[in-house]
């Protein structure tokens, strides 16, 4: 039987991404490192909730956290995470367009 460890790890990353706030955070951090307060300002997420999301993303290897004095800064561990999310968004848009086409064909 084949070792399934890679599938389990892949699944864990997907679970960590399975939240709209986390996907928004990835989108925001796609091009630059930001502080906790900057991320909070851009997402309008409560501090305690944002802290939980960021901690989970750090523990799953999606984000890197850097502390400077009292401030915490976050960035993607690799640009490939942002690329993967953009590809999934493209798939979503293609699926919506196909469904729209099916609906339009049913109307006539």
matplotlib code that plots the C-alpha trace (Angstrom):
import matplotlib.pyplot as plt

x = [0.0, 1.3, 2.2, -0.6, 1.4, 1.6, -2.2, -2.8, -0.4, -2.1, -5.5, -4.3, -3.2, -6.6, -8.4, -6.3, -7.4, -11.0, -12.2, -13.0, -11.1, -8.0, -8.3, -8.7, -5.6, -3.6, -4.8, -3.8, -0.3, 0.2, 2.6, 4.0, 4.6, 2.1, 1.7, -1.1, -2.8, -2.5, -4.1, -6.9, -7.5, -7.8, -10.0, -12.1, -11.8, -11.9, -8.4, -9.1, -10.6, -7.8, -5.2, -6.7, -6.7, -3.1, -1.9, -3.5, -2.0, 1.5, 1.2, 0.2, 3.1, 1.1, 2.5, 5.7, 5.5, 8.2, 8.3, 9.8, 9.4, 5.7, 4.6, 4.1, 4.5, 3.2, 4.0, 3.4, 5.9, 6.0, 4.5, 3.1, 0.4, -0.9, -0.6, -2.6, -5.4, -5.5, -5.7, -8.6, -10.3, -9.9, -11.5, -14.4, -14.9, -14.9, -17.4, -19.7, -19.4, -20.3, -23.3, -24.4, -24.2, -26.3, -28.9, -29.0, -29.5, -32.5, -34.2, -34.6]
y = [0.0, 3.4, 5.9, 8.5, 11.1, 13.6, 13.4, 14.1, 17.1, 18.4, 18.0, 19.9, 22.9, 22.8, 22.8, 25.8, 27.6, 26.7, 30.0, 33.2, 35.4, 33.4, 33.5, 37.3, 37.5, 35.5, 37.9, 40.9, 39.4, 38.3, 41.1, 42.3, 41.8, 43.6, 44.2, 42.8, 46.2, 46.7, 43.3, 44.1, 47.5, 46.0, 43.0, 44.7, 41.4, 41.7, 41.4, 38.1, 36.5, 37.7, 36.5, 33.0, 33.0, 34.2, 31.7, 28.8, 29.9, 30.2, 26.8, 25.2, 26.8, 29.3, 32.4, 33.5, 35.7, 38.2, 40.2, 43.7, 45.3, 45.1, 44.6, 41.3, 41.2, 38.5, 37.3, 34.3, 31.5, 31.2, 33.1, 29.7, 30.0, 33.1, 31.6, 28.5, 30.7, 32.7, 29.5, 28.3, 31.7, 31.3, 27.8, 29.2, 32.0, 29.5, 27.3, 30.3, 31.3, 27.7, 27.7, 31.1, 29.8, 26.7, 29.0, 31.3, 28.3, 27.1, 30.5, 30.3]
z = [0.0, -1.0, 1.8, 2.1, 4.1, 1.2, 0.8, 4.5, 4.4, 1.3, 2.9, 6.0, 3.8, 2.0, 5.3, 6.5, 3.3, 3.6, 5.1, 3.3, 5.8, 5.3, 1.5, 1.8, 4.0, 1.4, -1.3, 0.8, 1.6, -2.0, -2.8, 0.5, 4.2, 6.5, 10.2, 12.2, 12.5, 8.7, 8.0, 10.6, 9.0, 5.5, 6.5, 9.3, 11.3, 15.1, 16.8, 18.6, 15.5, 13.2, 15.7, 15.5, 11.7, 11.5, 14.1, 12.3, 9.0, 10.6, 12.2, 8.9, 7.0, 5.0, 6.6, 8.3, 11.3, 12.2, 15.4, 15.5, 18.9, 19.9, 16.2, 14.4, 10.6, 8.3, 4.8, 2.6, 3.1, -0.7, -3.6, -4.8, -2.2, -3.8, -7.3, -6.2, -4.8, -8.0, -10.1, -7.9, -8.4, -12.2, -12.0, -10.0, -12.5, -15.4, -13.6, -13.0, -16.7, -17.8, -15.4, -16.7, -20.3, -19.4, -17.7, -20.7, -23.1, -20.9, -21.2, -25.0]

ax = plt.figure().add_subplot(projection="3d")
ax.plot(x, y, z, "-o")
ax.set_aspect("equal")
plt.show()
